[in-house]
């Protein structure tokens, strides 16, 4: 049976799934103010833990890529997981989290698992980013892609005009595919970080590297499918289960305020 490890990115002690496939990982552990948790920490081995304020959960992805030895590696969040297709009518959201045996069955036919696309309907990915964050960051990302991997530009331009995308930096991938993705991703992000430093940004807006990664994950996937490197039928989409309630009224209001009045987001919803 394949060895599968799914890291759970967290910054604090929290209830965790009781399944050996999951590995809680404290991200941003290099921060002097980081909480003391009983989990594995992302400031061991080869790591970029000190970049957590801008890279978010990606410091966990980097740690897993560089330090874990497994056939498949995945990333989820302590408040957001892939939902079990078999969970029906469960009140406790933890009972809706996909278990290890289900993951193994899905990976017999698929090499990548991703969250179902988030739909913005009246916004493209590019316009939503422009209204809620700073579009210069996204523009600079396009320039970086054009400079260091121009073959991806067609996918970049296509994805930016779409009204939906796989978000949250969540995935489960076969290790050789994860290697290819991470080599591509972190090369681009390092250059974006150099060209667009996070000077004078609020703590919330300073997380832009993690947000850029959410978008260009779709660029990378689009290119793999378009070129035939990864068949579309081997990419499985799954819904997410949210451990804590989402205030959709506030979230929707902020979305419309950003769209109509260009009011930037200043916190998560």
N, C-alpha and C positions, 0 to 999 in steps of 0.2 A: 504493500500500500504506500502511496506517496506521502512524504512528510510535508505537512502544511502548517504554516505559522501565520496567524493574523494578529498583527499588533493592534492594541487599543490605545490610541493617543490620548493621554490625560495629563492634567496639571495638578491633580489632587487625588486624594483617596476617595473612592467611590464604589458603589456596588458594581461588581463585575460578573460576567457570565461564568457559570461553573462548567466549563468545557475546555479540555486540554488544548484544543486547537487555538484558543485565544491567549495572547500574551499582553497583559497590561504593560505599558511603557510610559514612564514619566518623561514628557517632552519639556525642553527648556530647563533641564536639570542643572545646567551650568550657571544659571542665574543665581546670584547670591541670596535672593529673596525667595527662591523656589521652595515649595512645600516639601516636607520630609514624608515620603510615601514608602510603602513596603515593596514597590514595584521595581522592575528593571529600569535603569535610567539611560537617557540618550547621550550622556556625556562620558560614556565609556568607549573604549576602542576607537575606531575611526569615526569621527563625529563632527557635526556642525551645530552642536547644541546651543552655542552662544548666539546663533542667528535666529533663535526661535521667535523673537519679537516681530520679525518680518516674514520669516519662512513658515511660521505656525506649525502645523502637524508634519510639514515636510522634513523637519529635523528628525522626526521619528522614521519617516520613510527612508531618509538617507542612512540612518543608523541601521535599519533592518537590511537595506541593500548591501551595506558594507560589512555587517557583522553576523548576520544570520546565515546558517547553512540549512537550506530547506529546498524541496522541489517546487513548492509554491509559496509565495509570500503575499500577504494582504495588509491593508490598512483600513481601519474603521475608527470611530470616535467613541469616547465614553458615553456620549449622549445620543449616538446615532450609529445604527448597525444595518447590515443587510437583513431584510425580513425573510422569515421562513415561508416558502410557498404553501407549507402544510399547516401553518398556524391560522386557525379560524376561531373567532369568537373569544379569544383570550383577553382578559381584562388587564393582567399584568404584562406590560410591554416586554419584560425580560423573557417571557414565554413565547414571544414572537420572533426572537432573535434566531437566525439560522444556525443550526448546530453543525458540528463537525462531520457527521455522517452525511448530512445533506450536501455540504460543501464538496465532499469527496465524490458523491454521485454526479454532481453538476460538472466537476472538473474531468470526469471521464469523457465528456463530449465537448467541453469548452476549455479554451486556454486562458480566457480573461473573463472576469465577472465585474460588472460596473453597475452603478445605481441607475435606475430609470431616469430619463432626461427630465430636468426641471424646465417647465414651459413658462415663458414670459408673455406670450400671446401678442401684446401690443408693443413689445420692445425686442430689438435684436440684442445679441450678446454684447455687441460693441456699444449700442446706444444706452443699454442699461448700465454698463460700466461707466460711460461718460456722465450719466446723470447721478450716479451714486458715489463715484470715486473720482479719480483724476485721469482723464483720458490720455494725457501725455504718457502715462506709464504704459498703456496699451499700445500707443503709437510707437514708443521706443522699443517695445517688444517686437513689433512687426519689423522694425529696422534691423534689430539683432538677428531675427530669423532670416531676413533677406541677406544679411552679411555673412552668416556662418553656416546656414543650411538653406540656400535659396530654393531648393527643390520642394520645400514645404510651403512656399509662399502661396501657391494656388489653394492649398488646404486652409491656410490661415485666412485668406480673404473670403473663402466660402463659409467657413465656420463663423466668422465675425458677423455675417449677414443672417445667420440662422436665429430663430426665436426660441431655441431650446438647447440644452447641453447637459452632459454628465458633470455634476458638480461634486463638491465636498472633498476632492482629492481622495476619494475612496475607490479601492479596486482590490482584486485578487488576481495575481498573474503567475504564470509559469516563470520560474526563475530566469531562464535565458531571455525571455521577453522583457521581464522587469529590468534586467541588466541593460538591454538596449534602450528602454524608455528612460531610465535614470541617467544614463550617460548623456542622452539628448537633452533631457529636462534640466539637469543641474548645470550643464554647460551654458545653456541659454540664460538661466536665472542668474548665474554669476555675472554674466555680461550686463544684464539688465540692471542688476544691483550696482555695478560699477558706473554705468551711464546715468542712472537715476537714483542717487542715494536718498535715504529716507529723511533727510534734514527737514526740520520744521513741520513734520507731520504729527498729528495726534497719535496716541497709542493705537487707536482703532484703525485709522487710515494707514498707519505704519505697517500694517499686515499685508501690504500690497503684493509682496512676492508670492505669498500663499494664494492670493486671489488670481494673480496672473497664471499661476500653475493650473488652477481649476479650468481656466479657459483653454490654455494651450494643450491640456490633456486631450481635449476634443480635436485639436489640430493634429496631434500625433496619431490618434486613432483614425481620423479621416484619411490621413496619408497611408497608413498601414493597409486599410481596407481598399482604398483606391488603387494602390499599386499591387494589391494581391499578396502582400507580405503576410497578412493575417486575414483569413476568410471571415466575412461578416457572420456566418453561421456559427463560428466558434467564439463569439462574444455574447455572453449571456447578460441580459439586463434584469435587475431585481429591484423591487421597491425597498424603501428604507423604513425602519421603525425608529421613531423618536422616543427616547426614554422620558423626556420631560415635555409637558404640554407646550405647544407653540401658540402664541397669541396672534392668530391670523388677522384679527381686526387691526392691531397695531402694525403688523407687518405689511398688510395691504395699504394702510394709510401712508406709511413711509414710502412704499413703492410709488404710489400716486403723487406724493409730494416731490419725490425725486424726478418723476416723469414730467410733471406739470410746472413745478417751480424750481427745478434744479437744486433741490435741497439735498446736500450730501448726507449719507448715512454717518452717524456718529457712535453707533453701538450695534451690537448684534440683536436679533429678534428671535 
